[in-house]
Amino acid sequence: MTTRTRGHGLLEGRTVLVTAAAGTGIGFATAERCVEEGATVAISDRHERRLAETAERIGAFAVPCDVTDEAQVQHLFDAVTERFGGLDVLVNNAGLGGTANVVDMTDEQWSTVLDVTLTGTFRCTRAALRHMIPRGRGVVVNNASVIGWRAQEGQAHYAAAKAGVMALTRCSAVEAARSGVRVNAVAPSLAMHPHLAKVTTEELLTELAGREAFGRPAEPWEVANVIVFLASEYSSYMTGEVVSVSSQHP
């Protein structure tokens, strides 16, 4: 059994926005860990009821947002920066999966996953950089996936989107570096939470867990710990990096 890490004030005085943070997954765990590390936290999600419940639970500022809608993205960033006077850290967590072999995949299945997972990350990154670059500081942390590197049957759309997030991370980092803004990403392998269990078969989860050196999935807060590290000054010389949060073996 792993022991949850306690806070050390790593984000004291920072304002952090986490997208898709309602519920029980990596987004929620990241928002919670940022609060524990002393940050002022804003969260967004398209599920308004769960968003409000999450905000009340951890003491965060909530703004509903569907990252596929540019007007909603602009409203999100306007609301957060107006409320707090600025934004120090963006965590792009919004993403959507699914399972379909390429031969059977529809254009709609492909486009929907790409729009949420890759283009949504682009929209939010663009909005954040437009705010951070003139200020000469800021951090963006994207949630990619090891599937952006590794092949898995039925995951071509999701893998392509996550590989795109990795490329977006690297290019954005190069562009923003001269302004003192850092852009990095995490690439988790398997983080267990109730929503994942609902949309994935038990057989596949068992198979994926068996590939991990520890023989178990990560807890969402274990991925969140690495996100907090990338958001903090402990990673001050890192930009354009994709950090694997995995114990997978070949």
C-alpha positions in Angstrom: 0.0 0.0 0.0 1.4 3.4 -1.0 1.3 6.3 1.5 -0.2 9.6 0.2 2.3 12.4 0.1 1.7 15.4 2.4 2.0 19.0 1.2 5.3 21.0 1.4 4.1 24.4 0.2 5.5 23.8 -3.3 2.9 26.0 -4.9 2.5 28.6 -2.2 1.2 31.9 -3.7 0.5 30.4 -7.1 -2.8 30.4 -9.0 -3.5 27.1 -10.8 -6.2 26.2 -13.3 -6.9 22.5 -13.9 -9.2 21.5 -16.7 -11.6 18.4 -16.5 -11.1 18.3 -12.7 -14.5 17.1 -11.6 -14.8 13.5 -10.5 -12.3 11.0 -9.3 -9.4 10.9 -11.9 -6.1 12.6 -12.4 -7.7 16.1 -12.8 -9.4 16.0 -9.4 -6.3 14.5 -7.8 -4.1 17.3 -9.3 -6.5 20.0 -8.1 -6.6 18.5 -4.6 -2.8 18.2 -4.5 -2.3 21.8 -5.7 -4.6 23.0 -2.9 -2.5 20.9 -0.4 0.7 22.5 -1.8 -0.7 26.0 -1.0 -2.0 27.1 -4.4 -5.2 29.0 -5.1 -7.0 26.6 -7.5 -9.5 27.1 -10.2 -11.1 24.1 -11.9 -13.2 23.6 -15.0 -15.3 20.7 -16.4 -18.2 20.3 -18.7 -20.2 18.4 -16.1 -21.6 21.3 -14.0 -23.1 19.4 -11.1 -19.9 17.3 -10.5 -17.8 20.5 -11.0 -19.8 22.3 -8.3 -19.5 19.4 -5.9 -15.7 19.1 -6.5 -15.2 22.8 -6.0 -17.0 22.7 -2.7 -15.1 19.7 -1.6 -11.6 21.1 -2.1 -12.3 24.9 -1.9 -11.7 25.7 -5.5 -13.1 28.3 -7.9 -15.2 26.6 -10.5 -16.0 27.6 -14.1 -17.9 25.3 -16.4 -16.1 24.8 -19.8 -16.2 22.5 -22.8 -12.8 22.7 -24.3 -14.2 22.0 -27.8 -15.9 25.4 -27.7 -13.5 28.4 -28.2 -16.0 30.9 -26.7 -16.2 28.8 -23.5 -12.4 28.5 -23.3 -12.1 32.3 -23.6 -14.7 32.8 -20.9 -12.8 30.3 -18.6 -9.5 32.2 -18.9 -11.2 35.6 -18.6 -13.1 34.5 -15.5 -10.0 33.0 -13.8 -7.7 36.0 -14.5 -10.3 38.5 -13.5 -11.0 36.7 -10.3 -7.4 36.2 -9.3 -5.6 38.9 -11.2 -3.5 36.4 -13.1 -2.7 32.8 -13.8 0.6 31.1 -12.9 -0.1 27.4 -13.8 -2.3 25.7 -16.3 -2.8 21.9 -16.2 -4.4 20.6 -19.4 -6.1 17.5 -18.2 -9.2 17.4 -20.5 -9.2 14.3 -22.8 -11.5 11.7 -24.3 -10.8 8.1 -25.2 -12.7 5.2 -26.8 -12.1 1.9 -28.5 -12.3 1.2 -32.2 -10.1 -0.5 -34.7 -9.0 1.7 -37.6 -10.9 -0.4 -40.2 -14.1 0.2 -38.3 -13.5 3.7 -36.9 -15.9 6.5 -38.2 -14.8 10.0 -39.0 -16.9 11.2 -36.1 -15.1 8.9 -33.6 -11.8 10.1 -34.8 -12.7 13.7 -34.9 -14.4 13.7 -31.5 -11.3 12.2 -29.7 -8.9 14.6 -31.5 -11.0 17.6 -30.8 -11.2 17.1 -27.1 -7.8 15.6 -26.4 -5.5 17.4 -28.8 -7.3 20.5 -30.1 -8.8 21.2 -26.7 -5.3 21.2 -25.2 -4.2 23.5 -28.0 -7.0 26.0 -27.3 -6.3 26.1 -23.6 -2.5 26.3 -24.2 -3.0 29.2 -26.6 -5.2 31.1 -24.2 -2.7 30.5 -21.3 0.3 31.6 -23.4 -1.4 34.8 -24.5 -1.7 35.6 -20.8 1.6 34.3 -19.5 4.0 35.5 -22.2 3.4 39.2 -21.7 3.8 38.7 -17.9 7.2 36.9 -18.5 6.3 33.9 -16.4 4.1 30.9 -16.1 3.9 27.1 -16.4 1.8 24.8 -18.6 1.6 21.1 -17.8 -0.1 18.8 -20.3 -1.5 15.4 -19.6 -0.3 13.1 -22.4 0.0 9.3 -22.2 2.5 6.5 -22.7 0.1 5.4 -25.5 1.6 8.3 -27.5 4.7 6.2 -27.7 3.4 2.6 -27.5 0.9 0.8 -29.8 -2.4 -0.5 -28.4 -5.1 -2.2 -30.4 -8.2 -0.1 -30.8 -6.6 3.2 -29.7 -5.3 4.8 -32.9 -7.4 8.0 -32.4 -6.4 8.4 -28.7 -2.8 7.5 -29.4 -2.6 10.0 -32.3 -4.1 12.7 -30.0 -1.7 12.0 -27.2 1.3 11.9 -29.5 0.1 15.3 -30.8 -0.1 16.6 -27.2 3.6 15.6 -26.9 4.5 17.4 -30.1 2.5 20.5 -29.1 4.3 20.5 -25.7 7.7 20.5 -27.3 6.9 23.2 -29.9 5.1 25.4 -27.4 8.0 25.1 -25.0 10.5 26.4 -27.6 8.3 29.3 -28.5 7.6 30.3 -24.9 11.0 29.8 -23.4 12.4 33.3 -24.3 9.5 34.8 -22.3 10.3 32.7 -19.2 7.3 30.4 -19.6 7.8 26.6 -19.3 5.7 23.9 -21.0 6.0 20.2 -20.0 3.9 17.1 -20.0 3.3 13.9 -18.1 2.7 10.6 -19.8 0.9 8.2 -17.4 0.5 4.5 -18.2 -2.4 3.4 -16.1 -4.0 5.3 -13.3 -7.1 3.6 -11.7 -10.2 5.5 -10.8 -13.9 4.6 -10.8 -14.7 6.3 -14.2 -12.0 4.3 -15.9 -13.4 1.1 -14.5 -16.8 2.0 -16.0 -15.5 2.5 -19.6 -12.9 -0.3 -19.7 -13.3 -4.1 -19.4 -11.9 -5.8 -16.3 -10.0 -8.1 -18.5 -8.1 -5.2 -20.2 -7.4 -3.5 -16.9 -6.0 -6.7 -15.5 -3.8 -7.2 -18.6 -2.5 -3.6 -18.4 -1.8 -3.8 -14.7 0.1 -7.0 -15.3 2.5 -5.0 -17.5 3.4 -2.7 -14.7 6.5 -3.6 -12.6 4.6 -3.0 -9.4 1.8 -5.2 -10.6 -0.8 -2.5 -10.0 -2.1 0.7 -11.6 -1.0 4.1 -10.3 -3.2 6.0 -7.9 -4.3 9.3 -9.5 -2.5 11.3 -6.8 0.8 9.6 -7.8 0.5 11.1 -11.2 -0.6 14.4 -9.6 2.6 14.4 -7.6 4.7 14.6 -10.8 2.4 17.3 -12.2 2.9 19.3 -9.0 6.7 18.9 -9.5 6.5 20.2 -13.0 4.4 23.1 -11.9 6.8 24.0 -9.1 10.2 25.7 -9.1 11.8 22.3 -8.5 11.6 21.8 -12.3 12.8 25.3 -13.1 15.2 24.2 -15.8 12.8 21.8 -17.5 10.8 22.7 -20.6 9.6 20.8 -23.6 9.9 17.5 -21.7 7.4 14.6 -21.5 7.9 12.7 -18.2 6.7 9.1 -18.2 4.8 8.3 -15.0 4.9 4.6 -15.4 6.4 1.4 -14.1 5.7 -0.5 -17.4 8.2 -3.1 -18.5 8.5 -4.4 -22.1 
